[in-house]
């Protein structure tokens, strides 16, 4: 008999007294003959069972405590239905004997025991305030590994071949998590590779849902294998450790591997700490700035990591939260520098005097403060320009696109028709149902212009000042363009015409400043999201402003004709932005109706709400015209004794 099988001889049809017997009290006849040879093997979809339970009981929202409690309740119900409880009153440990396991539900006992231990380990991992939590996490992972091995041992005797393969992959995956926690990289990689190989083979059989579950598990395992390989190669020296870890951490987050995510966060912190020890200087504006504040150095490195992630991402919706975290890193760096200055001011024994060392220290921190402030403001400008470009593309497709973007948009439309559209290149905000207003974009450009003035105060180099002057004129032209669209949306045609003419003058002034700059200058300040040269963007906006000016003149002439009706707000907005209105609102316009039919926009749904009277006044008016019958005859006669 194997280990852990000599305590009980359970059976689903035995009563409570029979279940409480141990192998020591088994009769000699049973020991000699044993159960008959097994002719029926059970089947259990291991991965489907645990994935379904996880999604329905907490892990959809990363609630490991709820899932652990569910596993406990599920185990109790299974044991009770099998009459396989641990005694009454006094606890008596019982192990499953495969020779007497005559019900497929016996396979659920080690499976849910492993899942309960694993979920408890993940719950311990989230308890960062408790310093002893990591030891409890290791103990629970070891218990989960033990129960997964028990499941494999039981399946080897009573389950079919497919269940055996799933149990082997599950046991290898659980063992790999335990080895990964203890940083045994080689053994963990071997176990992960074994699990991946089995799941990859199982992914080609069964129905579509089963294949997708196996493929999803393979995608979850791949980052773990790469992480183990990375750690095995670190001893020999790695090239770009931080970029590799950033990619691995992104894959681990997508695969929802909690153990791998914890290990990656730990290694990323170690790598950033090592880099912070070696980074002592920063080159900025032709000057070398010393970085002596340790906390500020760590936050600057974290910001550089976010910049790398932003440059690697093509989706606008994915860039916005990265920019938010980047600005948070620079804010924390500024707070660390200010704390360092306060600490140095509190060191002298006399508060009204400063020693030479303190003054030198504060003077060294001033350039670092200017650098961090500049980076924070400049990245804020980039984020606001990115948001303005996204809104402008929705409001006016011409204002936010160049020729290259139009070609790529045509390719994306073709791919969508063929079912091959890439979600990383198409912004979700561009597909939203609400059309933004021009004044929202104008406010963004106001903020950008204010931040640009602050940037000019921080850097006073001659070339940079000329770049900022050209960029400022270009941004003023862009802002004026959307102010013109704002007037178009309000059907103020003459004001819009004047604004569009002003846009052309601002563009010409910005182009003149660009020509005065050195031709070899490729500064980032001369590019507009999404990575468009400023000269190209200016030419595009000038052409658009001229087209909008002609359209506004035509609308002004139509409005001046006798008998002309004032267009509705939706029609005015469509006339100024090139968008169509619904066919039901453009029945009197040939161009508007043709454009609506071409785009398939017959009605607006949901329809626009119209204010109506809350209470009809029909009954109040009819009251005066109603003649009521005479009811005097029905009145009771007055009695003489009424007041007695």
Buried (B, 14 or more C-beta within 10 A) or exposed (E): EEEBBBBBBBBBEBEEEEBBBEBEEEEEEEEEEEBEEEEEBBEBBBBBBBBEBBEEBBBEEEBBEBBBBBBBEBBEEBBEEBBBBEEEEEEBEBBBBBBBBBBBBBBBBBBBBBBBBBBBBBBBBBEEEEEEBBEBBBBBBBBBBBBBBBBBBBBEBBBEEBBBBBBBBBBBBBBBBBBBBEEBBEBBBBBBBBBBBBBBEBBEEBEEEBBEBBBBBBEBBBBBBBBBBBBEBBEEEBEEBBEBBBBBBBBBEEBEBBBBBBBBEEBBEEBBEEBBEEBEEBEBBEEEBEBEBEBBBBBBBBBBBBBBBBEBBEBBEBBBEBBEBBBBBBBBBBEBBEEBBEEBEEEEEEEEEBEEEBEEBBEBBEBBBBBBBBBBBBBBBBBBBBBBBBBBBBBBBBBBBBEEBEEEBEEBEEBEEEEEBEEEBBBEBBEEEEEBBBBBBBBBBEBBBEBBEBBBEBBEEEEBEBBBBBBBBBBBBBBBBBBBBBBBBBBBBEBBBEBBBBBBEBBEBBBEBBEEBEEEEEEEBBBBBBEBBBBBBBBBBBEBBBEBBEBBBEBBEBBEEEEEEEBBEBBBBBBBBBBBBBBEBBEEBEEBBEBBEEEEBEEEEEEEEEEEEEEEEEEEEEEEEEEEEEEEEEEEEEEEEEEE
